[in-house]
Amino acid sequence: MLALLVLLFVAVPIAELYVIIQVGREIGALPTLGILVADSMAGALLLRAQGRQAWRRFNQALAARRVPAREVLDGALVIFGGALLLTPGFLTDVLGILLLAPPTRAVARRMLVGVFSRRFVVTAVGSAGAGAARRARRGREHDVEGTAHEVDPPHLRP
């Protein structure tokens, strides 16, 4: 965890500054600043468009009475990608665009689901028994009771 924090708060800003300086040397300071401002503005527009689309899919999932797990993860990735695009720097912009573009966002979503599905085991109890009858009387027959247990990957077990 400490290595991740060092990477985020030390290594990434240093790498961003290095790339900005190198681009500035090649094309000049004003064009570099112009590109950084333009891609932040484009990122804000892309964030708004993709955010609306994610919100619309979220509401469609709710209207279809299904759990909007994919839509929630997409929304989180859109927000994260937009934040990266609004952050000045070329490296974060590339990652932000990748998270905002639907095809590459789907790849990122599959990777995250793969990581978390190995980390957590979810056990659900179906709609049998007295609890299901109580939920049905209250009009909530689609509710599911369950528990989740955190599982350490084999390489982290003591």
Phi, psi and omega in degrees: 000320179297321179297321178296317179295319177297318179299314183292319188259351179238302187292317181296311177299323178295316178296319178298314179299319179300313181295318179299317179296317180295317177295319178299323178293324183282317186245351180105161185290313183295315176298324178297313177298321178299318178296317180297318179292316181297319181286335173292319179292318177296323178296322178295319178293318179294321177300316181296315181294312181290327176296318177297318180295318178295320179295320179296316178294325176299312180294325177295320178296318178295320179295328178278002178059044174234157182292125183273049184297312181297319182293323178294316178295319176300316179299318178295320179292324177296315179297315180296316178297320178295320178297321178294323179290328179283340177284129181292132178145150183278323182293316178293330177295319179297314179295321178297317178296320179298324179282337180272336179283125185306317181296316181284333174295323178296322177295315179298320179298316179297321179295315179296318178298320178298317179295312184285332179290333174282337185272329184237145174240126181249129178245126181241147176252127182293191186268043177255150174102184185293325179299322179294322179295319178296317179296321181296322178295327179273002179080023182237047183291347180275354179290147179232133175267143180192176177226158177233142179233131178281135181238127177283137174299153184304327183283351178255355181287142181288000000 
